[in-house]
Each structure stands twice: as structure tokens, then as C-alpha cells.
Amino acid sequence: MTEKIQQIIDDIRQKMAALDHQLKEVRANNATLLAELNESNDQLDKSKREGESLAEAVNELKGALETANNQVVEVGRPAQGRRDDEIDELVKEIEYCISQLKK
């Protein structure tokens, strides 16, 4: 009977050693995962800050674009037509001057 009890105790010790080994592996894996999680959280925070910075830059550029659009002076066809009329008048004056010089 003592041999049987000793056998059971040895089996329990082997199982305990195996469980202890598994526990150490799980703890090591857990530590690795926690380190990865911390690194990922740091990268996420950095990305959020960059996103906020980019959003601010976009808003500034939109404001600058709106300001620039408000400052643009539209030159339409009427100004071009007026300019053509001025050129025509100058040509007529030059032709008149030339005809006066010929006389």
C-alpha cells in the first residue's frame, strides 16, 4: 500500500510540475502581450495627436482658401469689351493723325 501511495504522490508531483511550467509560460506570454498592448496604445495616442494636428492644419488651410477666394477680383467680359473699344479708338486716332500728316 505504501508503494501505491508513493506512486500517487509522484504522479501528483509530476502533474504539479507540468502545471507550474504551463503557468510560467502563460505568465511570460501575458507579459509579452501587455508590452505589445502598451506599445499599441502609445502608437494610437501618437496617431490621434497627428490626426488632430492634421485636422487643425486642414481647418487653417480652408480658412486661408476662403479668405483668398473672397479677395479674388473677378474680371468679366465687359472689361475685355471695354478694352477692345479703347484699342479701336486709339487705332482711329492714329489713323486720323497719319491722315493729317499726309496733308
ABEGO torsion letter per residue (X at the ends): XAAAAAAAAAAAAAAAAAAAAAAAAAAAAAAAAAAAAAAAAAAAAAAAAAAAAAAAAAAAAAAAAAAAAAABBBBBAAAAAAAAAAAAAAAAAAAAAAAAAAX
